[in-house]
Amino acid sequence: MVSEYQLTARLEHAFDALIDTTQTLLSGYDPERHPTWQFDRSLAPRQWLSLALTDYWYQDGQDGRTTRPYIGMIAADQALLEAASVVNQHKTALAELIKQLRQHYPATMKEIKATLPFRHPALHTHLKGAGLARLHLKQCWRHVPLAPAPLSRVRFAWYASGRSIKRISVEEAARQLTALGAQAPHIAQQLKRLAALPSDEALAQIQPQAPLMRANLFFAEPLNDGRQRQALNVALPLFVPAQQAAGKLVLPHCKQPPAQPPSDRQRGKRSDAQIDEEAWLPSIRVHRYATAR
């Protein structure tokens, strides 16, 4: 097994490489040469892209499961696309090292979040000046979205009804309920309901997800596998292989989304849904599979 010291050193090196390659990407970006569309136009394009690619930190009260989005699109030449691809390679390496450190030396993570910024004076000064305490690792490793081929158009749309579904056992559900306090009447009632189920029945634990932006890409020419379109969740600016018009790079046609996500569910409920709509164990968001009845 790799020692804690070795893993930490590798993580520090990976973070340094991410910072350096991100700066290389930013230095190659010229809003005059690379047309840019921003969902939020409160900042100049260069300042906006720099913030989007270096926003690595928590803000007060931020849920660790959520990240801040920076929606936009950049017409990129080959050099800029390659620079973005290198950044993503280092993000992948960083995520893998964090995974290993959490698995083998979880107590080290708090220190890592607090000390990594000290390795880069400019980043540390920004964190301190803005009253920000520690890194948000999910925002460090999330990839820069890259379109795989030139596009004829892009349709951005809110996706507001997403949810993650995890299969859990009756035993695991019982442990989670008990941890909430088995003496509480509402927990005791749910434990009683759970006890009535077969011990081998699989249950679905559902976590609603925050609204996110989805980019529907329409390729200028079909890909080698025949695909003509692709849906891509985007939290950072989308870099697209630019086509030229009158000797200049141009963005594909873009359908802009509304300023806010829809407040209610836009998609109809499927007639073949396999999970009961009503929670069986509301306190831990657990539902039964319809096929189990």
C-alpha positions in Angstrom: 0.0 0.0 0.0 1.2 3.5 -0.8 2.1 5.4 2.4 0.1 8.5 3.5 3.1 10.7 2.9 3.5 9.4 -0.7 -0.2 9.8 -1.5 -0.2 13.3 0.0 2.9 14.3 -2.0 1.3 13.0 -5.2 -1.9 14.9 -4.5 0.1 18.1 -3.9 1.9 17.6 -7.2 -1.4 16.9 -9.0 -2.9 20.1 -7.6 0.1 22.1 -8.7 -0.2 20.6 -12.2 -3.9 21.5 -12.3 -3.2 25.1 -11.3 -0.3 25.4 -13.9 -2.2 23.9 -16.8 -5.3 26.0 -16.0 -3.2 29.1 -16.2 -1.8 27.9 -19.5 -5.4 27.5 -20.8 -6.4 31.0 -19.6 -3.3 32.5 -21.2 -4.2 31.1 -24.5 -7.7 32.5 -24.4 -8.4 35.7 -26.3 -12.1 36.9 -26.3 -11.3 38.8 -29.5 -10.2 35.6 -31.3 -12.4 33.1 -29.4 -16.1 34.3 -29.5 -17.8 33.7 -26.2 -21.4 33.4 -25.1 -22.1 33.7 -21.3 -25.3 32.9 -19.5 -24.2 35.5 -16.8 -23.0 38.6 -18.5 -22.1 40.6 -15.3 -18.4 40.1 -15.9 -16.1 40.7 -18.9 -15.4 37.4 -20.8 -11.8 37.0 -19.7 -12.7 37.7 -16.0 -15.7 35.4 -16.2 -13.7 32.5 -17.7 -10.9 32.9 -15.1 -13.4 32.8 -12.3 -15.2 29.7 -13.8 -12.0 27.7 -14.1 -10.4 28.7 -10.8 -13.5 28.6 -8.5 -12.2 25.9 -6.2 -13.6 27.0 -2.8 -16.5 26.7 -0.5 -18.7 29.7 0.3 -20.4 30.2 3.7 -23.3 27.9 4.1 -22.7 26.0 0.9 -23.8 22.4 0.8 -20.8 20.2 0.0 -22.9 18.2 -2.5 -23.6 21.2 -4.7 -21.3 23.1 -7.0 -21.6 26.6 -8.6 -22.3 26.5 -12.3 -20.7 28.7 -15.0 -22.8 28.3 -18.1 -21.4 29.5 -21.4 -19.8 28.5 -24.7 -16.4 29.3 -26.3 -15.4 28.9 -29.9 -12.0 27.2 -29.6 -9.2 26.6 -32.0 -7.1 23.5 -31.9 -4.6 24.9 -29.4 -7.3 26.0 -27.0 -9.0 22.6 -27.2 -5.8 20.8 -26.5 -5.1 23.0 -23.5 -8.5 22.3 -22.1 -8.0 18.5 -22.7 -4.7 18.7 -20.7 -6.6 20.4 -17.8 -9.1 17.6 -17.8 -6.4 15.0 -17.6 -5.0 16.6 -14.5 -8.5 16.9 -13.0 -8.9 13.1 -13.5 -5.6 12.4 -11.9 -6.5 14.7 -8.9 -9.9 13.0 -8.4 -8.3 9.5 -8.4 -5.7 10.5 -5.8 -8.4 12.1 -3.6 -10.4 8.9 -3.9 -7.4 6.8 -2.7 -6.6 9.2 0.1 -10.2 9.1 1.3 -10.2 5.3 1.2 -7.0 4.7 3.0 -6.3 7.9 5.1 -9.7 9.7 5.5 -8.5 11.7 8.5 -6.0 13.5 6.2 -8.7 15.1 4.0 -9.5 18.0 6.4 -5.9 19.1 6.5 -5.5 18.7 2.7 -8.5 21.1 2.1 -7.0 23.7 4.4 -3.3 23.5 3.3 -3.3 23.0 -0.5 -4.0 26.7 -1.2 -0.9 27.7 0.7 1.2 26.2 -2.1 0.0 28.9 -4.4 0.3 32.4 -2.9 -2.1 34.1 -5.3 -4.8 31.5 -4.6 -4.2 31.7 -0.9 -4.4 35.5 -0.9 -7.7 35.3 -2.8 -9.1 32.8 -0.3 -8.1 34.8 2.7 -9.2 38.1 1.2 -12.6 36.8 0.3 -13.1 35.1 3.7 -13.0 31.6 2.2 -11.6 28.9 4.3 -11.1 25.7 2.3 -11.1 24.0 -1.0 -14.3 22.5 -2.5 -12.7 19.4 -4.1 -15.7 18.6 -6.3 -15.2 22.0 -7.9 -11.5 21.3 -8.4 -12.0 18.0 -10.4 -15.1 18.7 -12.4 -14.2 18.5 -16.1 -14.3 21.3 -18.7 -16.9 20.1 -21.2 -15.6 19.6 -24.7 -17.7 19.1 -27.8 -16.2 16.1 -29.7 -16.8 17.7 -33.2 -17.9 20.9 -34.8 -21.5 21.8 -34.1 -24.3 23.3 -36.2 -26.3 24.4 -33.2 -26.6 24.0 -29.4 -29.7 24.0 -27.4 -29.3 24.8 -23.7 -32.1 23.7 -21.4 -32.7 23.3 -17.7 -33.1 19.8 -16.3 -34.9 20.2 -13.1 -36.3 16.7 -12.3 -33.1 14.8 -11.9 -32.6 12.3 -9.0 -30.1 9.8 -8.0 -31.3 6.3 -7.1 -29.4 3.9 -4.9 -30.5 0.3 -4.2 -30.3 -0.6 -0.5 -31.2 -3.6 1.5 -33.9 -3.9 4.3 -31.0 -4.3 6.8 -29.3 -1.1 5.6 -32.6 0.8 5.7 -33.1 -0.4 9.3 -29.6 0.8 10.3 -30.2 4.3 8.8 -33.6 4.6 10.5 -32.2 3.4 13.9 -29.4 6.0 13.6 -32.0 8.7 13.5 -33.4 7.6 16.9 -35.5 4.5 17.2 -37.5 5.9 20.1 -39.0 8.7 18.1 -42.6 7.8 17.3 -42.3 8.5 13.5 -39.1 6.4 13.3 -40.6 3.6 15.3 -43.6 3.5 12.9 -41.3 3.3 9.9 -39.3 0.5 11.5 -42.5 -1.4 12.0 -43.4 -0.9 8.3 -39.9 -2.1 7.4 -40.2 -5.2 9.5 -43.2 -6.3 7.5 -41.1 -6.6 4.3 -39.2 -9.7 3.2 -35.6 -9.5 4.4 -34.3 -9.9 0.8 -36.4 -7.2 -0.8 -34.4 -4.5 -2.6 -35.4 -0.9 -1.8 -34.7 2.4 -3.7 -33.2 5.4 -1.8 -33.9 8.5 -3.8 -32.0 11.8 -3.6 -33.4 14.7 -5.6 -30.7 16.6 -7.5 -30.4 20.4 -7.9 -31.5 21.8 -11.2 -28.7 21.6 -13.8 -28.1 22.8 -17.3 -28.0 20.4 -20.2 -26.5 21.2 -23.6 -28.0 19.4 -26.5 -25.3 19.3 -29.2 -26.2 19.0 -32.9 -23.2 18.0 -34.9 -22.4 19.8 -38.2 -21.6 16.3 -39.7 -22.5 12.9 -38.3 -19.8 11.3 -36.1 -18.0 8.1 -37.3 -20.5 6.1 -35.3 -23.4 7.8 -37.0 -24.5 10.0 -34.1 -25.9 13.3 -35.1 -26.5 14.7 -31.6 -25.4 14.4 -28.0 -26.8 15.6 -24.6 -24.2 16.8 -22.2 -24.6 18.1 -18.6 -22.6 21.3 -18.3 -21.5 23.1 -15.2 -18.5 24.9 -16.8 -18.1 26.7 -20.1 -18.5 24.4 -23.1 -15.5 24.5 -25.5 -16.6 23.8 -29.1 -14.3 23.1 -32.1 -14.9 26.4 -34.0 -15.8 26.8 -37.6 -14.8 29.8 -39.6 -16.8 32.5 -41.4 -15.1 35.3 -43.3 -11.8 34.2 -41.8 -13.0 34.4 -38.2 -14.0 31.7 -35.6 -17.7 31.6 -35.0 -20.0 30.0 -32.5 -22.7 27.6 -33.5 -26.3 28.8 -33.3 -27.4 28.8 -29.7 -30.9 28.6 -28.2 -30.6 30.3 -24.8 -32.5 28.9 -21.8 -34.7 31.0 -19.4 -33.0 32.8 -16.6 -34.3 30.4 -13.9 -35.1 26.7 -13.9 -38.8 25.6 -14.0 -40.5 25.5 -10.6 -42.4 22.3 -11.3 -41.8 19.0 -13.1 -41.8 19.4 -16.9 -41.6 15.8 -17.8 -44.6 13.5 -17.7 -44.6 10.6 -15.3 -43.7 7.4 -17.1 -46.4 4.7 -17.3 -43.8 2.0 -16.8 -42.2 3.5 -13.7 -40.6 0.8 -11.6 -40.5 2.7 -8.3 -43.5 3.7 -6.2 -44.1 7.4 -6.3 -44.9 7.5 -2.5 -42.0 7.0 -0.1 -42.3 3.9 2.1 -39.8 5.2 4.6 -40.0 9.1 4.2 -37.3 9.9 6.8 -34.6 8.3 4.7 -36.3 8.8 1.3 -36.7 5.1 0.6 -39.3 3.8 -1.8 -40.4 0.3 -2.8 -40.0 -1.1 -6.3 -43.4 -1.6 -7.9 -42.3 -5.1 -9.1 -41.9 -6.1 -5.4 -45.6 -5.9 -4.7 
